[in-house]
Amino acid sequence: MRVYLYAIIDSNDKIRKAIKGLEKASVYNIPYRDIGLIVSKLNGQVQDISIDRAIEHEGVVETLMEDFTLLPVRFLTLFDKEEDLLSVIKGYYSDFIENLDRLRNKIEFGIKVIWPGNTIRERIMNNYPKDDYPASISGDSPGKDFIKARFKRYKITKGFEDEAERCIAVIDNLFSLSVTEKRLERLKSENLLLNAYYLVEKERQDDFRRSFEQLKSSFNDFKYLFSGPWPPYNFIIPKVI
Amino acid sequence: MHKRIETDSPGVFIEELKKIDDTLPKRIDANPQNVEKGLAKLVLTLIELIRRLLERQAMRRVESGSLTDEEVERIGETLMKLEDKMQELKGIFGLKDEELNLSLGPLGDLM
């Protein structure tokens, strides 16, 4: 029988809830010093690797999240036997403890913001003054013509990025009081202005949700997506990758 | 803890996220049948990164006025030829502009 790992938790006690994992196997805790490795038994490989199985995995992690601080483990992490799992864990114990301490009683929320990037870029292009070039690129020649075209593109992109930064600062500022850590991905595409992950203390989650309500009325032509609470997927800092 | 996913425009988000997902493969797709293209993609991605850095640096220097007339002319011609050569190589290996990028996992995309 192989061992399927779901998460590492901050407790070496038995789990009180009856949780079913992949292939309907019972989920249990393997204690290691003061932490626990949440696993279930699995006969061979995971049958039918699909979104449904990934949701089952996520379901186990989310149920555990209600009672423990945890480090979620990647979907389909399998060991041949418990001894193999324990020997791997031994080497990373201090790493796990550091992360569990830092993430204690904290949860993750996601905010995505879409803005009308194409319209904004077009507006910046239309407002770009004609023939506004530095003296060093005045005059005509193939090299200078090329630099002129690239310089115009550079200035428009810079204007676009500055506008994005201004909006991101306003959005991020709304959440700054209720979060402990954040990860911001800017302009992943022309229209996806912001993909943000925020780490929030459990007791401050209502403040965070209120900030989102405030955000919705900040920019009328933007679109927003709120999700969470999630396990702190984006805030685990591994020492060794 | 009650999980919530809230948006008034689910379709817009699905479409935008799908667009980002589709452009970048999670891994370099190299196998005996396409090893040449896989390697070319990797090499051209790195050249494209350097080309963009050079171009950005040149634009900063043009903006600050620290280049002479002759230097601007020379840099312009160099960048133009580099871009032409890149177009030619992309054509040879059947690569599109948006394919020249790499996902660096938790660090994000290369460009």
Interface residues (C-beta under 8 A of the other chain):
Chain A: E62 M65 E66 I107 K112 I114 P134 A135 S136 I137 G139 S141 P142 G143 K144 D145 F146 I147 R150 F151 Y154 E185 K188 S189 N191 L192 K202 Q205 F212 K223 Y224 L225 F226 S227 G228 P229 W230
Chain B: M1 K3 R4 I5 E6 T7 D8 S9 P10 V12 F13 E16 L17 K19 I20 E55 R56 A58 M59 V62 E63 G65 L67 T68 D69 E71 V72 E73 R74 I75 G76 E77 L79 M80 G108 D109
